[in-house]
């Protein structure tokens, strides 16, 4: 017994070290995968408020570029509004409003803090649970997808951006419909990777990459980027695909949080039929 | 005990510098300047390792709160505090350290500081980036991040010392 006590006393420093490391380790793992609260993040009330104050100063820095992007998006949307289109086939097609149900709801939000060069980058948005935001919602911007809500407090939320190692959003190549998972290898904030597309499918360079909408978080067809490189992996039957993101995350400010109103129905259906 | 207040003030200053200045300075993915190791480095020679680790833990947690790293800074600073006495022992002067002095570049000289803080900083950065990547498949990326970041952090830490510290009598 005395030997044991002497042994423990000798290793006391090491045990304190080990104890503190275990605390930080578990905190890191649990917050990276399934955060239970927003207290330990920049979406907490205290640090969220601090970053909002900072944002009040820095928000004008990229104003011109952000405004330009919003203007381009407006033009694109305007060109789709029926009132501004020339009616080609008169009376031939009748649109019935009752044919369409609203599937997605949008909440605008501004990025008040972001990083783009760390291994895992999280963005803080100035919208929270009072705006009906909860974990797992998708976030996108005028030019492309941004990420998924990771944790949220009353007034702020934390987005796990596409610039994280395990973002895994399902994307597809527009044109041939080949789909895979979006990855980020941490080397360039403008370039992402797609994994899981087998090499029997031809992938043309410069083809558009869009969301597939399989998980119901994003609608089908949201812009992600463009294919810049297709290489074969030695010994494996999959392509290594490099894409250029269509959004510049370093200057991004205006985002939309998207809420799928049919999400519950979809997940209920999928869990009910699991195992078949 | 004026020095305790000085240490608390410096604690807050380092959190501010790390979170609002150096975390925002995003040059490229290979450079992440961390100045918080300097705070741990400058704590007195005669402070016990356990106290060092507790201070590091709280400094790290405070930085983590503002940078979405969920404990990475805390973990790597605790590691730094743990190895600090070991590295200090390697480079100890023949008759031991003079506890009136502080482990700064002015008191201990350029050579001593370059070796001791250089080793500590590289190990700290290596620990940080390894934890951050959390996969050995990214070993190359980890090393590509460690050395440029440690080099720049070292330069910034020397500048900070010349700005804020004086040689103690």
Interface residues (C-beta under 8 A of the other chain):
Chain A: X12 X13 X16 X17 X20 X21 X23 X24 X25 X27 X28 X31 X32 X40 X41 X42 X44 X46 X47 X50 X51 X54 X115 X116 X117 X118 X119 X120 X122 X124 X158 X165 X185 X186 X187 X188 X189 X250
Chain B: X20 X23 X26 X27 X28 X29 X31 X32 X49 X50 X53 X54 X57 X60 X64 X65 X66 X67 X68 X69 X70 X71 X72 X74 X75 X78 X79 X82 X129 X131 X132 X133 X134 X135 X138 X141
